[in-house]
Structure formats: structure tokens, C-alpha cells
Amino acid sequence: MGNAVHDKESQVEYLKHRLNMFLEVIDSMDPEQTELEDIDRLIQMIDDLELKCEQFKK
């Protein structure tokens, strides 16, 4: 995941992969055991995805 992604197809695949990672994290969480730090981590993951989407638009 450390390499630069330039073509549109690779960019879409990158975003799909990151979104799947996000969904896996959510699925693995136990609502009864989730702490504020876990929610902060989810928010950071969404912020990172949003940033990548904006970068890929350009």
C-alpha cells in the first residue's frame, strides 16, 4: 500500500480496499466493549478516506 497510485482503476481499487478494511474493523467491534478511542480511530479512517478521494479527484 506504500506505492503511489496514479491511474483511475488503481485509485478505485485502493479506495475499495480501504473501505473494506474500515468495514472489517466495524464488524469486529463489540458495541458493549467499544471505547472512545475506537470511535476516534474510525473517524480518522473516514477522514483518511475522504482525503484520498479528494486527492484522486485532482
Predicted model as a PDB file, atoms N, CA, C, CB and O in Angstrom, pLDDT in the B-factor column:
MODEL        1                                                                  
ATOM      1  N   MET A   1       0.809  -1.202   0.000  1.00 48.00           N  
ATOM      2  CA  MET A   1       0.000   0.000   0.000  1.00 48.00           C  
ATOM      3  C   MET A   1       0.849   1.262   0.000  1.00 48.00           C  
ATOM      4  CB  MET A   1      -0.919   0.000   1.190  1.00 48.00           C  
ATOM      5  O   MET A   1       0.306   2.363  -0.081  1.00 48.00           O  
ATOM      6  N   GLY A   2       2.168   1.130   0.089  1.00 56.00           N  
ATOM      7  CA  GLY A   2       3.017   2.298   0.184  1.00 56.00           C  
ATOM      8  C   GLY A   2       3.323   2.964  -1.141  1.00 56.00           C  
ATOM      9  O   GLY A   2       3.853   4.075  -1.151  1.00 56.00           O  
ATOM     10  N   ASN A   3       3.007   2.323  -2.269  1.00 62.00           N  
ATOM     11  CA  ASN A   3       3.327   2.889  -3.569  1.00 62.00           C  
ATOM     12  C   ASN A   3       2.290   3.913  -3.986  1.00 62.00           C  
ATOM     13  CB  ASN A   3       3.432   1.793  -4.615  1.00 62.00           C  
ATOM     14  O   ASN A   3       1.122   3.835  -3.604  1.00 62.00           O  
ATOM     15  N   ALA A   4       2.750   4.897  -4.794  1.00 66.00           N  
ATOM     16  CA  ALA A   4       1.836   5.909  -5.298  1.00 66.00           C  
ATOM     17  C   ALA A   4       0.863   5.268  -6.282  1.00 66.00           C  
ATOM     18  CB  ALA A   4       2.612   7.068  -5.968  1.00 66.00           C  
ATOM     19  O   ALA A   4       1.231   4.363  -7.030  1.00 66.00           O  
ATOM     20  N   VAL A   5      -0.377   5.743  -6.275  1.00 69.00           N  
ATOM     21  CA  VAL A   5      -1.415   5.223  -7.156  1.00 69.00           C  
ATOM     22  C   VAL A   5      -1.788   6.342  -8.115  1.00 69.00           C  
ATOM     23  CB  VAL A   5      -2.667   4.710  -6.349  1.00 69.00           C  
ATOM     24  O   VAL A   5      -2.230   7.409  -7.688  1.00 69.00           O  
ATOM     25  N   HIS A   6      -1.610   6.099  -9.426  1.00 76.00           N  
ATOM     26  CA  HIS A   6      -1.817   7.178 -10.386  1.00 76.00           C  
ATOM     27  C   HIS A   6      -2.996   6.947 -11.332  1.00 76.00           C  
ATOM     28  CB  HIS A   6      -0.574   7.371 -11.189  1.00 76.00           C  
ATOM     29  O   HIS A   6      -3.733   7.888 -11.625  1.00 76.00           O  
ATOM     30  N   ASP A   7      -3.192   5.713 -11.818  1.00 84.00           N  
ATOM     31  CA  ASP A   7      -4.276   5.511 -12.779  1.00 84.00           C  
ATOM     32  C   ASP A   7      -5.602   5.325 -12.045  1.00 84.00           C  
ATOM     33  CB  ASP A   7      -3.985   4.290 -13.683  1.00 84.00           C  
ATOM     34  O   ASP A   7      -5.639   4.860 -10.905  1.00 84.00           O  
ATOM     35  N   LYS A   8      -6.674   5.692 -12.714  1.00 88.00           N  
ATOM     36  CA  LYS A   8      -8.011   5.703 -12.091  1.00 88.00           C  
ATOM     37  C   LYS A   8      -8.421   4.324 -11.583  1.00 88.00           C  
ATOM     38  CB  LYS A   8      -9.052   6.208 -13.088  1.00 88.00           C  
ATOM     39  O   LYS A   8      -9.003   4.214 -10.503  1.00 88.00           O  
ATOM     40  N   GLU A   9      -8.132   3.289 -12.333  1.00 90.00           N  
ATOM     41  CA  GLU A   9      -8.525   1.944 -11.910  1.00 90.00           C  
ATOM     42  C   GLU A   9      -7.828   1.563 -10.597  1.00 90.00           C  
ATOM     43  CB  GLU A   9      -8.189   0.914 -13.013  1.00 90.00           C  
ATOM     44  O   GLU A   9      -8.455   1.007  -9.696  1.00 90.00           O  
ATOM     45  N   SER A  10      -6.558   1.860 -10.500  1.00 91.00           N  
ATOM     46  CA  SER A  10      -5.815   1.566  -9.268  1.00 91.00           C  
ATOM     47  C   SER A  10      -6.319   2.404  -8.107  1.00 91.00           C  
ATOM     48  CB  SER A  10      -4.319   1.811  -9.473  1.00 91.00           C  
ATOM     49  O   SER A  10      -6.368   1.936  -6.969  1.00 91.00           O  
ATOM     50  N   GLN A  11      -6.694   3.643  -8.394  1.00 91.00           N  
ATOM     51  CA  GLN A  11      -7.221   4.512  -7.351  1.00 91.00           C  
ATOM     52  C   GLN A  11      -8.533   3.962  -6.801  1.00 91.00           C  
ATOM     53  CB  GLN A  11      -7.423   5.931  -7.890  1.00 91.00           C  
ATOM     54  O   GLN A  11      -8.751   3.966  -5.589  1.00 91.00           O  
ATOM     55  N   VAL A  12      -9.403   3.492  -7.686  1.00 91.00           N  
ATOM     56  CA  VAL A  12     -10.682   2.923  -7.252  1.00 91.00           C  
ATOM     57  C   VAL A  12     -10.426   1.653  -6.439  1.00 91.00           C  
ATOM     58  CB  VAL A  12     -11.598   2.615  -8.477  1.00 91.00           C  
ATOM     59  O   VAL A  12     -11.067   1.440  -5.409  1.00 91.00           O  
ATOM     60  N   GLU A  13      -9.507   0.820  -6.885  1.00 94.00           N  
ATOM     61  CA  GLU A  13      -9.183  -0.406  -6.153  1.00 94.00           C  
ATOM     62  C   GLU A  13      -8.618  -0.078  -4.773  1.00 94.00           C  
ATOM     63  CB  GLU A  13      -8.179  -1.260  -6.950  1.00 94.00           C  
ATOM     64  O   GLU A  13      -8.952  -0.741  -3.790  1.00 94.00           O  
ATOM     65  N   TYR A  14      -7.771   0.932  -4.699  1.00 93.00           N  
ATOM     66  CA  TYR A  14      -7.212   1.372  -3.414  1.00 93.00           C  
ATOM     67  C   TYR A  14      -8.331   1.783  -2.462  1.00 93.00           C  
ATOM     68  CB  TYR A  14      -6.226   2.547  -3.619  1.00 93.00           C  
ATOM     69  O   TYR A  14      -8.358   1.364  -1.305  1.00 93.00           O  
ATOM     70  N   LEU A  15      -9.262   2.615  -2.963  1.00 93.00           N  
ATOM     71  CA  LEU A  15     -10.366   3.089  -2.128  1.00 93.00           C  
ATOM     72  C   LEU A  15     -11.271   1.942  -1.695  1.00 93.00           C  
ATOM     73  CB  LEU A  15     -11.181   4.140  -2.877  1.00 93.00           C  
ATOM     74  O   LEU A  15     -11.735   1.913  -0.555  1.00 93.00           O  
ATOM     75  N   LYS A  16     -11.523   0.996  -2.599  1.00 95.00           N  
ATOM     76  CA  LYS A  16     -12.336  -0.173  -2.238  1.00 95.00           C  
ATOM     77  C   LYS A  16     -11.661  -0.967  -1.126  1.00 95.00           C  
ATOM     78  CB  LYS A  16     -12.573  -1.077  -3.470  1.00 95.00           C  
ATOM     79  O   LYS A  16     -12.308  -1.397  -0.171  1.00 95.00           O  
ATOM     80  N   HIS A  17     -10.360  -1.154  -1.265  1.00 96.00           N  
ATOM     81  CA  HIS A  17      -9.609  -1.904  -0.257  1.00 96.00           C  
ATOM     82  C   HIS A  17      -9.680  -1.216   1.106  1.00 96.00           C  
ATOM     83  CB  HIS A  17      -8.144  -2.066  -0.691  1.00 96.00           C  
ATOM     84  O   HIS A  17      -9.922  -1.862   2.125  1.00 96.00           O  
ATOM     85  N   ARG A  18      -9.468   0.092   1.112  1.00 95.00           N  
ATOM     86  CA  ARG A  18      -9.514   0.844   2.368  1.00 95.00           C  
ATOM     87  C   ARG A  18     -10.919   0.826   2.980  1.00 95.00           C  
ATOM     88  CB  ARG A  18      -9.062   2.292   2.135  1.00 95.00           C  
ATOM     89  O   ARG A  18     -11.067   0.724   4.197  1.00 95.00           O  
ATOM     90  N   LEU A  19     -11.929   0.924   2.145  1.00 95.00           N  
ATOM     91  CA  LEU A  19     -13.300   0.878   2.644  1.00 95.00           C  
ATOM     92  C   LEU A  19     -13.610  -0.506   3.229  1.00 95.00           C  
ATOM     93  CB  LEU A  19     -14.298   1.223   1.515  1.00 95.00           C  
ATOM     94  O   LEU A  19     -14.267  -0.609   4.264  1.00 95.00           O  
ATOM     95  N   ASN A  20     -13.142  -1.554   2.572  1.00 96.00           N  
ATOM     96  CA  ASN A  20     -13.331  -2.905   3.109  1.00 96.00           C  
ATOM     97  C   ASN A  20     -12.629  -3.074   4.448  1.00 96.00           C  
ATOM     98  CB  ASN A  20     -12.817  -3.950   2.118  1.00 96.00           C  
ATOM     99  O   ASN A  20     -13.150  -3.732   5.348  1.00 96.00           O  
ATOM    100  N   MET A  21     -11.444  -2.479   4.581  1.00 95.00           N  
ATOM    101  CA  MET A  21     -10.738  -2.528   5.862  1.00 95.00           C  
ATOM    102  C   MET A  21     -11.566  -1.839   6.940  1.00 95.00           C  
ATOM    103  CB  MET A  21      -9.344  -1.868   5.747  1.00 95.00           C  
ATOM    104  O   MET A  21     -11.680  -2.342   8.057  1.00 95.00           O  
ATOM    105  N   PHE A  22     -12.139  -0.693   6.605  1.00 95.00           N  
ATOM    106  CA  PHE A  22     -12.984   0.047   7.542  1.00 95.00           C  
ATOM    107  C   PHE A  22     -14.182  -0.808   7.974  1.00 95.00           C  
ATOM    108  CB  PHE A  22     -13.470   1.370   6.903  1.00 95.00           C  
ATOM    109  O   PHE A  22     -14.507  -0.880   9.159  1.00 95.00           O  
ATOM    110  N   LEU A  23     -14.824  -1.446   7.008  1.00 95.00           N  
ATOM    111  CA  LEU A  23     -15.980  -2.286   7.318  1.00 95.00           C  
ATOM    112  C   LEU A  23     -15.599  -3.483   8.186  1.00 95.00           C  
ATOM    113  CB  LEU A  23     -16.634  -2.770   6.031  1.00 95.00           C  
ATOM    114  O   LEU A  23     -16.361  -3.882   9.066  1.00 95.00           O  
ATOM    115  N   GLU A  24     -14.431  -4.047   7.940  1.00 96.00           N  
ATOM    116  CA  GLU A  24     -13.964  -5.164   8.764  1.00 96.00           C  
ATOM    117  C   GLU A  24     -13.732  -4.729  10.210  1.00 96.00           C  
ATOM    118  CB  GLU A  24     -12.673  -5.752   8.182  1.00 96.00           C  
ATOM    119  O   GLU A  24     -14.040  -5.463  11.149  1.00 96.00           O  
ATOM    120  N   VAL A  25     -13.189  -3.531  10.370  1.00 94.00           N  
ATOM    121  CA  VAL A  25     -12.971  -3.015  11.726  1.00 94.00           C  
ATOM    122  C   VAL A  25     -14.314  -2.840  12.433  1.00 94.00           C  
ATOM    123  CB  VAL A  25     -12.196  -1.666  11.688  1.00 94.00           C  
ATOM    124  O   VAL A  25     -14.457  -3.220  13.595  1.00 94.00           O  
ATOM    125  N   ILE A  26     -15.285  -2.272  11.745  1.00 95.00           N  
ATOM    126  CA  ILE A  26     -16.609  -2.084  12.346  1.00 95.00           C  
ATOM    127  C   ILE A  26     -17.230  -3.428  12.705  1.00 95.00           C  
ATOM    128  CB  ILE A  26     -17.535  -1.310  11.387  1.00 95.00           C  
ATOM    129  O   ILE A  26     -17.780  -3.592  13.794  1.00 95.00           O  
ATOM    130  N   ASP A  27     -17.141  -4.383  11.793  1.00 96.00           N  
ATOM    131  CA  ASP A  27     -17.720  -5.708  12.049  1.00 96.00           C  
ATOM    132  C   ASP A  27     -17.075  -6.406  13.236  1.00 96.00           C  
ATOM    133  CB  ASP A  27     -17.587  -6.580  10.820  1.00 96.00           C  
ATOM    134  O   ASP A  27     -17.726  -7.189  13.929  1.00 96.00           O  
ATOM    135  N   SER A  28     -15.809  -6.129  13.470  1.00 95.00           N  
ATOM    136  CA  SER A  28     -15.098  -6.812  14.551  1.00 95.00           C  
ATOM    137  C   SER A  28     -15.345  -6.173  15.919  1.00 95.00           C  
ATOM    138  CB  SER A  28     -13.614  -6.825  14.259  1.00 95.00           C  
ATOM    139  O   SER A  28     -14.965  -6.732  16.948  1.00 95.00           O  
ATOM    140  N   MET A  29     -15.974  -5.013  15.927  1.00 95.00           N  
ATOM    141  CA  MET A  29     -16.197  -4.307  17.188  1.00 95.00           C  
ATOM    142  C   MET A  29     -17.410  -4.861  17.935  1.00 95.00           C  
ATOM    143  CB  MET A  29     -16.382  -2.812  16.929  1.00 95.00           C  
ATOM    144  O   MET A  29     -18.433  -5.203  17.343  1.00 95.00           O  
ATOM    145  N   ASP A  30     -17.257  -4.934  19.227  1.00 95.00           N  
ATOM    146  CA  ASP A  30     -18.356  -5.312  20.112  1.00 95.00           C  
ATOM    147  C   ASP A  30     -18.919  -4.011  20.693  1.00 95.00           C  
ATOM    148  CB  ASP A  30     -17.877  -6.312  21.259  1.00 95.00           C  
ATOM    149  O   ASP A  30     -18.225  -3.315  21.434  1.00 95.00           O  
ATOM    150  N   PRO A  31     -20.165  -3.680  20.363  1.00 93.00           N  
ATOM    151  CA  PRO A  31     -20.732  -2.413  20.847  1.00 93.00           C  
ATOM    152  C   PRO A  31     -20.642  -2.237  22.360  1.00 93.00           C  
ATOM    153  CB  PRO A  31     -22.170  -2.314  20.429  1.00 93.00           C  
ATOM    154  O   PRO A  31     -20.522  -1.115  22.853  1.00 93.00           O  
ATOM    155  N   GLU A  32     -20.700  -3.327  23.080  1.00 94.00           N  
ATOM    156  CA  GLU A  32     -20.634  -3.258  24.546  1.00 94.00           C  
ATOM    157  C   GLU A  32     -19.221  -2.933  25.034  1.00 94.00           C  
ATOM    158  CB  GLU A  32     -21.103  -4.583  25.159  1.00 94.00           C  
ATOM    159  O   GLU A  32     -19.046  -2.421  26.140  1.00 94.00           O  
ATOM    160  N   GLN A  33     -18.226  -3.227  24.218  1.00 95.00           N  
ATOM    161  CA  GLN A  33     -16.827  -3.039  24.619  1.00 95.00           C  
ATOM    162  C   GLN A  33     -16.147  -1.861  23.921  1.00 95.00           C  
ATOM    163  CB  GLN A  33     -16.048  -4.297  24.338  1.00 95.00           C  
ATOM    164  O   GLN A  33     -14.994  -1.551  24.222  1.00 95.00           O  
ATOM    165  N   THR A  34     -16.840  -1.205  22.999  1.00 94.00           N  
ATOM    166  CA  THR A  34     -16.251  -0.117  22.222  1.00 94.00           C  
ATOM    167  C   THR A  34     -16.005   1.097  23.105  1.00 94.00           C  
ATOM    168  CB  THR A  34     -17.159   0.259  21.042  1.00 94.00           C  
ATOM    169  O   THR A  34     -16.871   1.521  23.870  1.00 94.00           O  
ATOM    170  N   GLU A  35     -14.800   1.645  22.979  1.00 95.00           N  
ATOM    171  CA  GLU A  35     -14.414   2.815  23.769  1.00 95.00           C  
ATOM    172  C   GLU A  35     -14.259   4.031  22.872  1.00 95.00           C  
ATOM    173  CB  GLU A  35     -13.107   2.548  24.534  1.00 95.00           C  
ATOM    174  O   GLU A  35     -14.290   3.914  21.647  1.00 95.00           O  
ATOM    175  N   LEU A  36     -14.097   5.178  23.471  1.00 96.00           N  
ATOM    176  CA  LEU A  36     -13.959   6.431  22.741  1.00 96.00           C  
ATOM    177  C   LEU A  36     -12.782   6.380  21.767  1.00 96.00           C  
ATOM    178  CB  LEU A  36     -13.785   7.594  23.718  1.00 96.00           C  
ATOM    179  O   LEU A  36     -12.875   6.910  20.659  1.00 96.00           O  
ATOM    180  N   GLU A  37     -11.688   5.756  22.164  1.00 96.00           N  
ATOM    181  CA  GLU A  37     -10.515   5.656  21.296  1.00 96.00           C  
ATOM    182  C   GLU A  37     -10.848   4.877  20.022  1.00 96.00           C  
ATOM    183  CB  GLU A  37      -9.349   4.982  22.043  1.00 96.00           C  
ATOM    184  O   GLU A  37     -10.335   5.188  18.947  1.00 96.00           O  
ATOM    185  N   ASP A  38     -11.702   3.872  20.147  1.00 95.00           N  
ATOM    186  CA  ASP A  38     -12.118   3.095  18.975  1.00 95.00           C  
ATOM    187  C   ASP A  38     -12.918   3.963  18.009  1.00 95.00           C  
ATOM    188  CB  ASP A  38     -12.952   1.873  19.404  1.00 95.00           C  
ATOM    189  O   ASP A  38     -12.727   3.892  16.795  1.00 95.00           O  
ATOM    190  N   ILE A  39     -13.804   4.772  18.549  1.00 95.00           N  
ATOM    191  CA  ILE A  39     -14.600   5.679  17.719  1.00 95.00           C  
ATOM    192  C   ILE A  39     -13.698   6.711  17.053  1.00 95.00           C  
ATOM    193  CB  ILE A  39     -15.689   6.381  18.563  1.00 95.00           C  
ATOM    194  O   ILE A  39     -13.881   7.034  15.879  1.00 95.00           O  
ATOM    195  N   ASP A  40     -12.728   7.228  17.798  1.00 96.00           N  
ATOM    196  CA  ASP A  40     -11.774   8.182  17.225  1.00 96.00           C  
ATOM    197  C   ASP A  40     -10.998   7.556  16.071  1.00 96.00           C  
ATOM    198  CB  ASP A  40     -10.802   8.680  18.302  1.00 96.00           C  
ATOM    199  O   ASP A  40     -10.724   8.217  15.069  1.00 96.00           O  
ATOM    200  N   ARG A  41     -10.644   6.277  16.217  1.00 94.00           N  
ATOM    201  CA  ARG A  41      -9.905   5.579  15.161  1.00 94.00           C  
ATOM    202  C   ARG A  41     -10.789   5.436  13.911  1.00 94.00           C  
ATOM    203  CB  ARG A  41      -9.429   4.177  15.658  1.00 94.00           C  
ATOM    204  O   ARG A  41     -10.308   5.602  12.790  1.00 94.00           O  
ATOM    205  N   LEU A  42     -12.063   5.134  14.103  1.00 95.00           N  
ATOM    206  CA  LEU A  42     -12.981   5.043  12.970  1.00 95.00           C  
ATOM    207  C   LEU A  42     -13.127   6.392  12.262  1.00 95.00           C  
ATOM    208  CB  LEU A  42     -14.353   4.544  13.440  1.00 95.00           C  
ATOM    209  O   LEU A  42     -13.131   6.462  11.032  1.00 95.00           O  
ATOM    210  N   ILE A  43     -13.243   7.439  13.037  1.00 97.00           N  
ATOM    211  CA  ILE A  43     -13.352   8.784  12.461  1.00 97.00           C  
ATOM    212  C   ILE A  43     -12.096   9.116  11.670  1.00 97.00           C  
ATOM    213  CB  ILE A  43     -13.584   9.839  13.567  1.00 97.00           C  
ATOM    214  O   ILE A  43     -12.185   9.700  10.590  1.00 97.00           O  
ATOM    215  N   GLN A  44     -10.933   8.755  12.188  1.00 97.00           N  
ATOM    216  CA  GLN A  44      -9.685   9.012  11.479  1.00 97.00           C  
ATOM    217  C   GLN A  44      -9.619   8.226  10.169  1.00 97.00           C  
ATOM    218  CB  GLN A  44      -8.490   8.658  12.365  1.00 97.00           C  
ATOM    219  O   GLN A  44      -9.136   8.735   9.158  1.00 97.00           O  
ATOM    220  N   MET A  45     -10.104   6.996  10.192  1.00 95.00           N  
ATOM    221  CA  MET A  45     -10.128   6.193   8.966  1.00 95.00           C  
ATOM    222  C   MET A  45     -11.023   6.848   7.907  1.00 95.00           C  
ATOM    223  CB  MET A  45     -10.621   4.757   9.271  1.00 95.00           C  
ATOM    224  O   MET A  45     -10.664   6.891   6.731  1.00 95.00           O  
ATOM    225  N   ILE A  46     -12.172   7.350   8.320  1.00 96.00           N  
ATOM    226  CA  ILE A  46     -13.078   8.038   7.387  1.00 96.00           C  
ATOM    227  C   ILE A  46     -12.427   9.315   6.861  1.00 96.00           C  
ATOM    228  CB  ILE A  46     -14.429   8.371   8.076  1.00 96.00           C  
ATOM    229  O   ILE A  46     -12.514   9.608   5.669  1.00 96.00           O  
ATOM    230  N   ASP A  47     -11.779  10.070   7.736  1.00 96.00           N  
ATOM    231  CA  ASP A  47     -11.092  11.292   7.316  1.00 96.00           C  
ATOM    232  C   ASP A  47      -9.999  10.973   6.301  1.00 96.00           C  
ATOM    233  CB  ASP A  47     -10.493  12.020   8.532  1.00 96.00           C  
ATOM    234  O   ASP A  47      -9.830  11.700   5.322  1.00 96.00           O  
ATOM    235  N   ASP A  48      -9.255   9.888   6.529  1.00 95.00           N  
ATOM    236  CA  ASP A  48      -8.205   9.479   5.598  1.00 95.00           C  
ATOM    237  C   ASP A  48      -8.789   9.092   4.241  1.00 95.00           C  
ATOM    238  CB  ASP A  48      -7.407   8.308   6.179  1.00 95.00           C  
ATOM    239  O   ASP A  48      -8.237   9.435   3.195  1.00 95.00           O  
ATOM    240  N   LEU A  49      -9.908   8.378   4.272  1.00 94.00           N  
ATOM    241  CA  LEU A  49     -10.574   8.012   3.014  1.00 94.00           C  
ATOM    242  C   LEU A  49     -11.056   9.251   2.264  1.00 94.00           C  
ATOM    243  CB  LEU A  49     -11.760   7.071   3.289  1.00 94.00           C  
ATOM    244  O   LEU A  49     -10.920   9.341   1.044  1.00 94.00           O  
ATOM    245  N   GLU A  50     -11.609  10.187   2.990  1.00 94.00           N  
ATOM    246  CA  GLU A  50     -12.084  11.427   2.366  1.00 94.00           C  
ATOM    247  C   GLU A  50     -10.925  12.188   1.729  1.00 94.00           C  
ATOM    248  CB  GLU A  50     -12.797  12.317   3.403  1.00 94.00           C  
ATOM    249  O   GLU A  50     -11.051  12.702   0.617  1.00 94.00           O  
ATOM    250  N   LEU A  51      -9.803  12.259   2.430  1.00 95.00           N  
ATOM    251  CA  LEU A  51      -8.622  12.934   1.904  1.00 95.00           C  
ATOM    252  C   LEU A  51      -8.143  12.271   0.616  1.00 95.00           C  
ATOM    253  CB  LEU A  51      -7.501  12.936   2.946  1.00 95.00           C  
ATOM    254  O   LEU A  51      -7.819  12.956  -0.354  1.00 95.00           O  
ATOM    255  N   LYS A  52      -8.098  10.949   0.608  1.00 92.00           N  
ATOM    256  CA  LYS A  52      -7.667  10.228  -0.598  1.00 92.00           C  
ATOM    257  C   LYS A  52      -8.627  10.479  -1.751  1.00 92.00           C  
ATOM    258  CB  LYS A  52      -7.564   8.719  -0.319  1.00 92.00           C  
ATOM    259  O   LYS A  52      -8.194  10.666  -2.888  1.00 92.00           O  
ATOM    260  N   CYS A  53      -9.917  10.484  -1.471  1.00 91.00           N  
ATOM    261  CA  CYS A  53     -10.897  10.767  -2.533  1.00 91.00           C  
ATOM    262  C   CYS A  53     -10.643  12.147  -3.133  1.00 91.00           C  
ATOM    263  CB  CYS A  53     -12.346  10.681  -1.983  1.00 91.00           C  
ATOM    264  O   CYS A  53     -10.680  12.311  -4.352  1.00 91.00           O  
ATOM    265  N   GLU A  54     -10.391  13.119  -2.298  1.00 91.00           N  
ATOM    266  CA  GLU A  54     -10.116  14.480  -2.786  1.00 91.00           C  
ATOM    267  C   GLU A  54      -8.822  14.510  -3.595  1.00 91.00           C  
ATOM    268  CB  GLU A  54     -10.027  15.476  -1.604  1.00 91.00           C  
ATOM    269  O   GLU A  54      -8.760  15.176  -4.629  1.00 91.00           O  
ATOM    270  N   GLN A  55      -7.784  13.798  -3.140  1.00 90.00           N  
ATOM    271  CA  GLN A  55      -6.521  13.752  -3.880  1.00 90.00           C  
ATOM    272  C   GLN A  55      -6.720  13.102  -5.248  1.00 90.00           C  
ATOM    273  CB  GLN A  55      -5.453  12.985  -3.077  1.00 90.00           C  
ATOM    274  O   GLN A  55      -6.165  13.562  -6.245  1.00 90.00           O  
ATOM    275  N   PHE A  56      -7.505  12.042  -5.290  1.00 88.00           N  
ATOM    276  CA  PHE A  56      -7.700  11.316  -6.548  1.00 88.00           C  
ATOM    277  C   PHE A  56      -8.567  12.104  -7.533  1.00 88.00           C  
ATOM    278  CB  PHE A  56      -8.337   9.955  -6.272  1.00 88.00           C  
ATOM    279  O   PHE A  56      -8.484  11.881  -8.741  1.00 88.00           O  
ATOM    280  N   LYS A  57      -9.391  13.014  -7.034  1.00 85.00           N  
ATOM    281  CA  LYS A  57     -10.208  13.838  -7.918  1.00 85.00           C  
ATOM    282  C   LYS A  57      -9.344  14.742  -8.782  1.00 85.00           C  
ATOM    283  CB  LYS A  57     -11.189  14.673  -7.109  1.00 85.00           C  
ATOM    284  O   LYS A  57      -9.708  15.068  -9.911  1.00 85.00           O  
ATOM    285  N   LYS A  58      -8.202  15.142  -8.248  1.00 76.00           N  
ATOM    286  CA  LYS A  58      -7.337  16.105  -8.945  1.00 76.00           C  
ATOM    287  C   LYS A  58      -6.468  15.457  -9.981  1.00 76.00           C  
ATOM    288  CB  LYS A  58      -6.471  16.833  -7.967  1.00 76.00           C  
ATOM    289  O   LYS A  58      -5.689  16.138 -10.648  1.00 76.00           O  
TER     290      LYS A  58                                                      
ENDMDL                                                                          
END                                                                             
